[in-house]
Amino acid sequence: MISYIINGVGKKIIDKEALDMPTVNQNPEQIARDTIDKMLRSAGWVIQSKSTVNLAAAKGVAVREYQTDIGPADYVLFVDRKPVGVIEAKKEEEGHRLTVVEEQSSEYAKAKLKYLNNDPLPFVYESTGIVTRFTDYRDPKPRGRNVFHFHQPGTIAEWLKKGDSLRTRLQNPPVLDETGLRPAQIKAVKNLEHSFKKNRPKALIQMATGAGKTFTAATFVYRLLKNADAKRILFLVDTKNLGEQAEQEFMTFQPNDDNRKFTELYNVQRLTSSYIASDSQVCISTIQRMYAILKGEELDESSEQDNPNESSWMEQQLNKKQALPVEYTAKVPIEQFDFIVIDECHRSIYNLWKQVLDYFDAYLIGLTATPDKRTFGFFNENVVSEYTYEESVIDGVNVPYDVYNIETEISKNGDVVKGGWFLDRRDKLTRKKRWQQEEEDTEYSKNDLDKKVVNPSQIRNIIREYKQALKTTIFPNRIDENKDYEVPKTLVFAKTDSHADDIIKIIREEFDEGNDFCKKVTYKADEDPKSVLNRFRNSYYPRIAVTVDMIATGTDVKPLEVLLFMRDVKSTNYFEQMKGRGTRTINSDSLQLVTKTAKTKTHFVIVDAVGAIKSKKTDSRPLERKPTIVLKDLLGAVTMGVADEDLFLSLANRLIRLDKQITDKERDKLLEYSGGKNLKQITKELLTAYDPDAIEDKAKELIAQIPVEDRTPQDSIDCRKEAQEALISQAATTFNGELNNYLDNVRKQHEQIIDSVNIDTITRSEWDTTSVDKATAIVTDFSEYLLKHKDEIKALSIFYNQPYNRRNITFKMIQEVFEKLSLEKPLLAPDYVWEAYKALEEVKNERPKDELTALVSLIRRACGIDPELRAFDSTIEANFNKWIFKQHTGQHNRFTPEQLDWLRMLKDHVISSYHIEIEDLDFTPFDAKGGRGKMYQLFGNEMSDIMNELNEVLAA
């Protein structure tokens, strides 16, 4: 853009010093100086020659060729009239030698300036105008680093006012209060702070999904703000949903050393526009919004819903090695943030988006559960903490999972729609149906399902089988007080919104439930998705949620117990993230608030109806590929401000084709989203943006505004550049999230065939072989643990070696086993071991009343006391009934009805406490019936013998 100044008589003339291009016939050193001058001006510095110095002209003044006692420095920087730093300028060809130049530039910084008795200057730059390095000599072990641009004078003034540099303030963090932190979180915070002390610019925290990454981040962000006096921290995400969750985490976070919430101590701003508040200490933003801010553009919120890394356009740019650059913007200088925390950093920090991170002069901290090779490389292999899903399961932080497979004939092999059949065809957008006779055979594969063809029987058979498997195999015994089966909280992954609608309809029918039972949670849902998600998380209904995109990653729904995959996933990382939705632990009380019949969450189940577990996965998109760019990605790139001729022409060609396909009704609807522009107008603007004639015409209009006597050859170049930028902007600003979604939906195949004739059948419904192997390993591990500790834990010693003393095992003894097991082997939780046995052998559909009873049952099975697994409370009931029957048979009704009531109370006490003693008769429920005195009255001298006999018989 051409810059102007106003002369003394009010006439607008060109500010020649602000022209972008250097004058002709300059040598490389002069070209570098011109570029450096331009950079300094854009950062707020006034440039002066040594002969016309006026340090009062601005807050920051850069004086060229200032004399020192060892010779003239290329630039000396003054802030508030005081010298603060130097710039050593080199020609572009010497960019690779800037580290060698550091010694020379530091000598200038230490030198005495003419007329001044200055101390050594702390801020030193070496720059070619293309590459710039910076060293703050106040740092411990000062180390140069590459920076995108020069810092602003106001920033340097703030740094000097604070005294110590940021890197100095990071040297001695106070001792971490570990209260409320898990061991992995403690390790992450401590190691990260150690990395800061070593002045490492990038650090990676690998932490399993569900292990508390965001809580960890809130912990170290609080410490950086409080202890290191960090100015502002950016929390970077790649979807709006993750940003909202991060905001909630900061709002609820309360530090250990203060009784106020984080947001009462520091200002947290989630960016929804290009405005960054001057008083915000934590900014939460999507990377695509930050990119738009650096491009000087506004961004529609709908562009923040999808993960931008899944864009074939961005991949192609990488293949072409075309980075679409950001430029310096004074409103958001490079020093805007001291630290950048990148959530899900394995995803969207590459290609186009990497520039956002390269732009800022900040420490980078990555958070991810699933890093790949690129992630390790980007963070310089500085992994400060590594905590895998397997480790989190062993520690009891997360729960493990089992896999249940459902396969149908059509899911595996597809089918054929015969010519001559009368079938419904459904419009994808309106879902309006029309009935027609098919003219020819249409063969469809499993990949065509729910795209070209919808087979309701295929969906229905999967849902019907899932319902049956829940009751018999996956989570049996979830019977409520009304004798109805209670469906565990289930998340279904669908392919598209249309597919999700079909699934929801069939789930409601097959489970015989109403609208509240099953809901859609996607960005495009008519009902507020946040409200539905909140109810799914905290309320009884819905029991089943169906999603396409919104809660596939990063969303915390702790009561989830089943993930039903009805779509395949090709990305390893994305699949791991999706599985992570089920890993969260939840305490029993919280779980039972939403699922009354659930005892505890010991594991979750993946129900795989599409072969997602076994399908081939890739770590990332292969770089050699030359993908076909989908329309959605072309639209997204233009909306994000990408200005590329191939992009504009490709999109124009797609829209020309689309204009020939859509209906008049669709054209009218399009006008609502495009600001009244039809496709012909939109296409024309895209083509005009790179039309040389149109650019020339526009440039002539701009040149005409410059007085003839002031025009230079450079003006033609500048006006042509400004003209094209205006035409590009005019074309690009038409596009927005709503228009893009509409265009993407309209261009898709309009109709789906509803194959209601081919009836599907279940071909497989069983635990996955890996789950059976896992169950075997768990049972073996449990048995080996008991054997290993049988001589040191009293209860185990009795079970294994002293069968007669089993009658003396007490509640306290069993509790000791449970506590030791929970501490040393949390994966061997009784409920989970119980499920492992069920996967391997016939177990009657009965459930122990609690975990301790389950533990006794499992110990008896592992020891060989019981030949099959059976709930111990049921064993006690059976032993009691057998004993009573024997007493009455052999001694002709030995006990009176009143005595039998007492004996049943004794039996119930053994069920809950595993043992009965005389002292127990002084407490509930016996005391209300007369206690030990009443029992003596009923049984006389036989009282002790009967209690001992019951202890022995019931524990047999």
N, C-alpha and C positions, 0 to 999 in steps of 0.2 A: 504494500500500500504506500502511495506517495504521501510524505509528510509535508505540512505547510507551516509557515510562521507568518505573522502579521507585521508588516513594516510600519515605520513611523506615521505614514499617512493612511494606514488602514488597508493597504493593498496586500492581498494574499500572494505570497511568493513561495517558491520551493525552498525547503530547508535542506540545502545541498549536503550538509554534514550527515543528515539522516538517510541519505540514499543507500540502498542495499548494496549496489554493485560498485566496486572500486573503479577508478578512472583507468584509462588505457595506458599501456606501457609501464606498469608498475613492476618492481622486482618482487620476488617471493616474500622478503621481509616486510615490504610496505603493504603487501596484500594481507599478511597476517596481522599487522598493526591495525589496518582498517577494520578487519573482522573483530579484533579484540575491542576496538573503540565502540563498535556497534553493540557488542555484548555488554560492555560497561554501561553505556547509555541506557540500554533496556533494563538494566538492574538498578538504575537510579543514580548512577555516578555522573558527575560533570567532569568532562575532560579538559585539561588546560595544558598549555605549553609552559616550559620553565620560565619563559620571559614575561608571561602575563598571569602570574599566579594571583588568585583571589580566593583564599581559603574560606571566606565567608559566603561564597556564591551558592553553596549548597551544603547539605549535611555531609555528603560524601564527595570528595574531589580526588580525581586521579591525575597526577602531574607527570607529563612525559619527560623523560631524560633528566630527571632530577639529579643534581650533583651530590655525590657522596665522597668520603675521603678515599675510596678505592676506585672512583670513576662514576660515570652517570648510570643510574638504574633506569631500566626501560620505563617503568611506571612506579611511582610511590603513591600509596593510597593514604588519604587523610580523612578522618571522621571527626566531626566537631572540631576542626582546625588542628587536630593532633595526628601525627603520623602513626599508622597502624599496620602497614604491610607493603609488600612490593610485588610486582609482576615481572617475571622474566619472559620476554616474548621471543619466540623462535619461529622460523618458517615452517610451513606444513610438512616438508620432507623430513624434518627432525623430530616428528612426533614420537618415533621409537626411542629417541635419546633423552626424553624428558627426565627420566630418573637420574641420568648422568648430570643433568643441568642443576639438580637439586643443590649440589655443593656450591655452585656459583650463585644461585639465588639466595641461599642462606647467608653467604658472605655479605651480599648487599643488605640483607635484613639486619645483620650485626653491625654494619658500618655506621659511621656518624654522618648525618645529613648536614648539608651546608646550612649554616646559620643556626643549627639546632644542636643541643646537647642531649640527644635522645638515647633512651635505652634500646636494646635490640627489639626489632619489630616482630610481633608474634605471627602475623598472617602472611603466608608466602604462597604465591601461585607461579606455576610455569605453564605457558600456554602457546599453542600454535594458532589459536582461533578455532581449530577443529577438535583438538584434544587439550584438555585443561586438567592440571593436577594441583592439589592444594595440601598444604601442611599447616597445622596449628602447632606452633612451637611451644605453646603452653602445656601441651599434652605430655604425659609421662611417655618416654621413649617415642618422641614424635615420629609419625609415619605418614608419608604422603599418600593421597588417594585421588583417584579420578573423580572429577565432578562434571556435571552436565553444563554448568554455567558459573558465573561469578556470584558470590553472595551479595546481598543488598547492604548499603551503609547502615540502615537501621538495625539490621541483624547483628552486625559487628559491634555496634554500640551496645546492644543488649548483652552480647557475650562479654564485653569488657566490664560492664556493670556487675555481672555475676561473679567476676574474678576468676575462679577456677574454670577450666574448660569442662565440657560434658564428660570427656574421657577421664579427666582427673576425678570428677565427682562419682564416677562409676567404680573407682578403685577399692573403696571400703564400705560395701553395703552392710547395714546392721544385720545381726543374727536373725535368721528367719524363724518366726513363731510358727511351729509346725502344727499347731492345733487345727483340727478339721481338714488337714491335708493327707492324702494317701501317700505311701512311700514313693510311687512313681511321680507324683506331682512335686513332692519335695525335691527329688533328684533333678527333675526338669528345671525348677526355679534356681536351685543352687548351681547347677552346671551352666545354665544360661548366664547367670551373673558372673561366673568364672570366665566364660567366653567374652563377656563385655570387658572384664579386667584385662584380658589379653588383646583387646582392641580388634577382635575379629568381626568383620563387617556383616557376616551372614551366619545364621545359626538355624539348625533344623531340629524341631521337636517332633519325634514320631511317637504318637500315643494312640492306642487302640480306640476305636469308636466306642463311646460310652464310658471311657475312663476319665473324662472331665478335662478335655483340652481347653474349652473356653473358660472354665473356672480357673485353670492354671494360668491362662493368659490374663484374666482379671487380676490375679494375685501379683504377677510380676509387673503388670502395667501400673497397679497401685504403688508398688515399691519404686518404680522408676519415677513416677510423678512426685512422690513424697520424699524419697531419699536422694534421688539424683537430680531433682528439680528439672525434669524434662519439660520442655515447653508444650509440645503437642504430639500426640501419638495417633497414627492412622491404623484402624483395624479394617483390613481389606478383605472383602468376600467376593464371590462371583455370581451370587443370585440375591435378589431382594429378600427372599425367605430367610436365608442365612444371616443377612444383616439385621432383620427384625429379631431373630433369636439372640444374636450377640447383644443387641440393645437390651433385651430382657435380662440377660445374664448380668450385665453391668448394673442394671437397675436393682437387682435383688442381691448383688454381692455386698457383703459387709465385712470389712477387714477386722482382724483379731484385735488390733490396737485402737479401735475407735467404735463407739456405739452407733455411729451414723452409717447410712448406706453410701455406697460409692458415689451415686449421683447427687447426694447431699454435699459431698466434699469436692467433687469435680464435675465440670460441665461435659456432658456426653451429647454429641450431635450426630444423628443419623442423616446423612446427606440425601435430600430429595430434590435438590436443585444444584446450581453451580455455586451457591453462596456458602462460604465457610466462615463461620462466626469467629470473630477475633478473640473471643473469650472461651472458645471450646478447647478443652484439653484432650479429649478423645473424640476423634471423628470416625464414624463407621460409614463405609462407602463400598459400593460395588466397583470392581476394577474398570468396568465399562463406563461407569459414570465419571470416574477420575480421569479416564482417557478423554472423554468428551470435554471435561473441564479444561484439560491441557490443550485441547484443540479449539477452545473458545466457543463451545457449542452447548446448547441445552440438550437434555436427554429425556425422552419419554420413559416413564416408569415401567411401561410394558416391555421395554428393551432389557430390563434387569431380571426378567423371570427365568430365562434360560441360561445355562452354563455356556459362556461364549467359546469355550475350548472345543465344543462340538460343532465347529463351523468348517465346512469344506473349503470356503473361500479363503479363510485364514491359513488353512493348510497349503493351499495352492500358492499363496504369497510366499510361504516359507520355501516351497519347492523352487519358486522363481528367485528366491533370495531377495524379495522386495519387501523391505520394511517401510511402512507408511508412517513417516516420522511425526513426532510431537515437536512442538516448538516452545521456546521459553515464553512464559507468561508472567508478567510482574505481579499480577494478583495472587498467583500461587507460586512463589519462588521455590527454588530447590531446597531451601532450608525450612520450608513450611512445617515439616515433621521431623522430629528427632529419631523416631522409631516407626517402623511399619511392620505390623503383625499381619501375616498373610494366612488366612484360614483356608483349609483345603488346598494347600499350596502345590499339590501334585497336579492341579488341573489347569488353571488359567493364568500362568505366569510366563508363558512362552509366546513365541511368534510376535504378533502385533502388541500384545499386552505387556511384554517384558519391558517395553519402553517406559511404562509408568514407573516401574521400579528403578530403572536406570536414571530416570529424571531426577529423583529426589536424593539429596545428600543425607541419607538416614541409614541406621542399622536395620537390617532385614531379619525378621524372625518368622520362620515357616512353621505352620502347624498342619499335620496330616496323620491319618492312620495308615495310609497306603502309598508310601513314596515309591517312585520307580527310578530307573537309572538317571533320567534327566533331572529329577528332583535332587538326588544326591550331588550331581554335578553342579547344578545351579547354586547350591548352598556350600560349595567348596568342600564337600564331604565333612562339614563340621556338624556332625550329629551329636548334639549335646545330651540328648536323652532318647533312648529307644525302648519302647514298651509295646510289645506285640499283643495281638488278640489272645494268643495262646497263653502268654504270661498273665494277662488280665483275668483269664478264666481260672487259671491255677490259683491266683490270689483271691478269687471270689469277687472281683470288681465287676466282671461281666459273667454272663451265663453262656454255656455251650449250646450247640444246636444239634438236632438230628434231622435227617432228610427222609421224607416220605414221598414215594413216586406214584403218580397217577398217569397212566398212558391210555389213549384211546386210538382206535383204528384210524380215524380221520386226522387226528392230531399228528400222527406219524406219517401217513401216506397220502393225505388229501383224498380227492374223489373226483367224480365227473358229473356235471349237470347235463342231462341228455337233451338233445334237440327235440322239440315237440312238447316238452313239459310246460305246464302253465305255472309260473312262479312270480312272486313279488320282486320288483326292483325298487330299491330305496335310494332317495337322494341323500347324499352324505351330509349336506348342510342343513336342509330343512327336515330331513328324515321322513319326507312325504313318500308314500308308496304308490306304485302303480302295478297293475297285474298285466303280464304279457306272456305270450307263448314264445319259448326260446326257439330260435331259428336253427341253431346248430349246437353240437356238443361243446361244452366248455369244461376243459380239464383244469383243475386247480390243485396246487401243491400246498403243503403245510405253511409255506411262506406267504401264500395268497390269502390265507384265512384272516378274516376281519379286515381285509383291505379290499380285494376284488370280490370276494365271496364271504358271506356270513352263513355259517351253519349253526342254527340254534341248538340242534341236537348235540353238537360237539361241546358247546358251552354248558348245556344242561347236564350232560353226562359227567363232566368234570365236577360241577357243583354238587350234583346228587351223590357222587362217590365221595367227595370231600365230607359232606354231611354224615354219610354212613361211617366213614373211617374215623371221624372225630369221636363218635359214640363208642365204637368197638375197639379202636386201636390207639389213636393219637392221644386223646385226653378223655378216657372213659371215666365214669363215676362223677361227672360234673352234673349231678342231679340236684336240683334245688328243692325248697320246701314244698313246692307244688308238684313234685315228681316229674318236672320237665327238665330237659337237657339244657344246660347253660353253655352257649357257644363262647369259646374264649375270644378275646379281642384279636381280630384277624385283619391283616392288611393285604389287599389284592393288588398286584401290579398288572395293569392293563396296557395294551399297545397304543391305543388312541382314545380320545374322548368318546368317540362313537362306540368303540369296543367296551369302554367302561360302562356306558349306558346299557348296552346289551347284558353285560354281566350283572349289573345291579337289578335289572328287571327279573332275571332268572333266579338270582339269589333270593329275592323277596318271595318269589313263587315257591321255590323248592323248600325254603325254610318256613313257609306259611307265616310270614311276618309282614308288618306294615312298613311305611316309608322310613320311620326312625331307625329301624333295624340295620339298614344298609344305606350308606351315603357315599357320594362322590366327593373326593377332596382333590381338586385340581384348580389351577389358576383360572380355567374357563368355566368353572361351575357357576350355575345361576345363584345358588345359595352362597353366602359369604364363607369362603374356604377357611378363614381363620376361626370363625365361630364353630364350624363343623369339626375342625381339628382340635379345638379346645374341648369340645364335648367328647370327642373320641378318646382324648387323653384322660379326662377327669370325671366323666359321667358314665352312667350305665349304658345309655344308647349314644351313638350307634355301636352295635357289636362288630360290624364289619365295615371297613372303609375301602373304597376302590380309588386308586390313584394312577396317574400317568407320569407325572413329573414332580409334583409339589413336595411330596414327602418321601421321594426315593433316596434322598441324601440329607444328612445333617439335621433331621428333625427328630426330636426326642419324644417318644411315646412309650413310656416305661411299661405300662401294663400289656403291651403286645406279646402274644404268645405264639402266633402263627403268621408266617409270611407265605402267601399263596402266589406263586409265579405263574402268570398266564401270558407272559411275554418273555422272550429270550433277550439276553444281554451279551454283547460281544466284547465289551471293555472289562478287563480284569479289575481295574480300580473302581469303576462304576458299580460292578457287581458286588465287590466287597463293601462298598458304601451302602448298597441296598440291603445286603445281609445285616449290616450294622444296625438297621432299624429295630431288630429284635433282641440285640445283645444286652440292653440295659437291665440292671438289677432294680428291684423294687421291694420294699419291706412288705411283710405279709398284710399288715393292717391297711396300707395304701392300696395294695392289690385287691383286697377283699372289698374295698369301697366301690370298685367298678366290676369285679368278678367275684361274686359272693362265695361260690363253691370252690374257688382256688385256694389251696392251703398255702403254697409258697411258690415263687417263680424260681425253679431250679434249672430250667433250660427253655429253649424255644424250638419250634419245629418249622422247617422249610418244607412246604408241600410243592413239589416240582411237577407241574402239569405240562411243561413244554420242553423238558430236557435241558433246562438252563444250567444245572449243576455240571453236566457232562459236556456241554457245547464248548467249542474251541474259543478261547479268549486270547486277546492281545493286550500287551502292556500299554500300547499307545498306537496312534495312527502311523503306519509305516511311511517314512519320508519319501520313498521312491515312487509311491503311487501318484498318479495324475487323476485325481477324482473328478467326477462330473459334479459341477457345482449345482446344488439344489437352489431353487428360487428363494426359499426362505433365507439362505445364507447370503445371497446377492442383496436381498432387501435389507438384511441386518447390517451388512457392511456399509451400504450407502447411508443408512440411518445413523450409523456410528461416526459418520463424517469421513469415511474413506473416499478419497478423490483419486480415481485411477481410470484411465481411458478404457482399458479392457473391461473393467467392472461396469462402467456406464453403458458401453456398447452391448455387453452381454445382457444386462438387465433390459435395455431398450428392445433388443431382439425378442426376449422372452415375453415382454408386454405386448409387442406387436402381434405375436402368435396368440396370446391370450385374448386380445381384443376381438379376434375372429371367432373365438370359441364361446364366449360368455353370452348370456341372454340379455335382453333389454332390461329385464327386472334387475339383474345383477349389475348392469351398468349404472342404473339409477341408484342402487344401494351404495355403490362404490363412491359416488359423489359426496356422500355424507362423511366419508373418512378422509377424502383427499382435498377438502377445502373447495369443492366445486369443480375440480379439474377432472376431465375424462382421460381415458388411457391414451388417446391420441395426443392430448396436450402434454401429459406427463412424459410420453415417449419423445416428443419433439424437444422438450427441455433437456432431457438426457443427452440427446444427439447434439443439440446446439452447444452444450458445454465444451465440446471438443471439436467444433466446426471452425476451421481457421477463418472463414469469411465472417461468421457471426462474431468471433472474437475481435477481428479487425474492425468491424463496424462499431462495436462497443468501445474499443480502445480509442477510436477517432473522437467519440463523444467526450471521453475523458481528456484527451490531449487538447481539445478545443477550449477546455476550461483554464488552460495555462497560457498566459500572455506569450505572444509570438517571440518577443525579444528575450524571454527567459527560457525558452525551450532548449534542451540539449539532446544529443543522440540517446542518452540514457533514458530520457522521458518516454520514448517510444517503447523501450523494453519494459519499463515499470508500468506504463498504462496498459500494455498488452497483458501483463501478468495480473494486474488488478481487474481487468475486464474478464479474464477467464475465471478468476476466483469468484466474481459476482455471478457469472453464469452457472458455475458449479453449485454455488450456494442456493441459487434460485431453484435448480433442479432437485437438490438433495433435501431441502426443507419441506418438500411435499410429503416425504415419507415419515411415518410414525408407527408405533406398535400396532394400533388398531387397523390401519390401512394394510400393513404388512401381513397381519394374521388373515385379513379378509382375502387379499390377493393369493396368499398361499393356499387357503382353503378352496377358493373358487377354481384354481387351476388344477386341483386334484381330480381324478376320475369322478365324475358327478354321481354315478350310481353304483350301488353294490347289488349283486345277485343274492337274494335270500334263499339259500338252499334248504327248503323245508321238507324235501323228499328223502334225501339220504340220511338214514338214521345211524347214529354212531353207537359204538359199543366199547366198553372198558376192556382193555387187553392186559392191563397190569395195575395192581393197587397193593403196594407193600412197602415196607421199610427198605431204604436203599442199602445195598450191601455194605457200603462204608459205615452206615449207622449200626448194622449188625456187628461189624468188626469192632466198632467203637464200644458197643455194649459189652462185648466179650472182654475187651481190654479193661473196662470199668469194673466188671465183676471180678476179674482176676486181680486187679489192683486192690480192690476192697478186701478180698480174701487174704492177699499177701500182707496187707497192712495189719489185719487182725492177728495173723500168725506172728508177725514181727514183734507185736507189742503184748502178746498174751501173757508174758511173764512179768510185765511191769504195771499193767492196769488190772486192778483187782477183779473187776467184773469179767474181763476176758479170761483171766486165769481160771475163774470158777466155771465159765461156760465151756472151756476147753478141757480142763483137768479135774474138776470136782463136781460131777453131776449131782451128787447128793446135796451140795451146798447151794444149788440154784435157788432153793427156797429162801435163801438169805440175801439174795440180790435186792438192793434197794434203789429207789428213785435217784438218790445221790450218786450211786455207783454208775448208773446208766448216763446220768448227766455228765459225769467225768469223761466217759468215753466220747460222748457227743461233742463236748467242748474241745477235747484234744483233736478229734477228727476235723472239726471246723477250722481250727487254727492251722493244723499241719496239712490237711488235704480237703480244702473247701470244695473241690470238684467231686468229692465222694459224699456229697450231701445225701442223707437217707432217701429223700424223695427221688433224686436222680438215679441212685443205685437201684431203687425199686423199679423205675422205668427200664433200666438196663436189663434186669432180670426178666421183665415182662416181654422184652424183645427177643429173649432167648428161650423161654420156656412157658408152659401153660401156667398162668396165674389166675386164680379165680377173681372175678370182678368184685373185689372187696378192697377197701382202703383202710390202712391204720388210722386211728383217730388223730394222731399227731406224729411229729417227727421222732420223738423218743420211742414211741411204740413201734414205729417203722424200723428204727434202729435195732431194737430187741429182735424183731422178726427177722431182719437181715442177718444178724449175728447167729441166730439159731439155724438159719438156712446155711450160712457159710460154714458153721461148725459141724453140720451134719445132723443136728438134733432133729430138725424137720426135713423130711425127704423132698418137700416142695415148699415154695415160698407161700406163707400164709400170714395174715395179720395176727399179731400176738393177742390182741384183744379178742379176736374170734377164737383163737386157740384156748384162751382162758374160759370163754363162754362154753366151748365144746367140752373141755375138761370138767368144768363145774357140773354141767348137765349129766355127764357120764357118771360122775361121783354121786350126785343126788340119786340118779336112777339106781345105782348099785346099793346105796344105803336103804332105799325104800324096798328094793327087791329082796335083799338078804335079811332085813330086820323088820319087815312089815310096817312101813311108814314110821321110821325111826324119829322123824322130826315133825313137830306140830306146825301149823300154818304160821304162827308168830315166830317160831324158831327159823323157819324157812325165809321169812322176810329179813331177819338178821343175817342169815347166811348170804343172802343176795347182796346185802349192803357190804359185807366183808369182801365178796367177790368183786363188786364194783370198785372198791378201794384198791384191790390188787391190780385191777385193770389200769387204774390211773397212777398207782405208786409202786406196782410190781411186788409189794411185800406188805404184810400186816403185822403190827406189834401191839401189845397190850396198851401202850401209851397212846396209840392212835384212837383208842376208844374215848379219849377225853375231848376229842375235837369233832368238827362237822364231818359227817352228818350224825355221828353216833351220840354226841352230847345231847342233841335235841330229843333223842329217844331214851335217855336215861343213862348213857355211857356204860362204863365197865361194870357198874353196879347192876344195871338191868341185864347185861349179858350173863353175869354170874347167876342172877336170879333165874334166867332161862336155862342155862347149861350147867350150872353148879361146878363141880370139880372137873368136869370135862372141858371147861372153857379153854384152857391153855392147850390141851391136846387137840381140840378141834381147830384152833387157829394154826398150830404147827402143821396139822394134816392138810389144811387148805393151802398153806404156803407151799407145801411139797407137791400136792396134787395139781394145783393150778399151774405151777411152773414146769410141769413135766414135759 
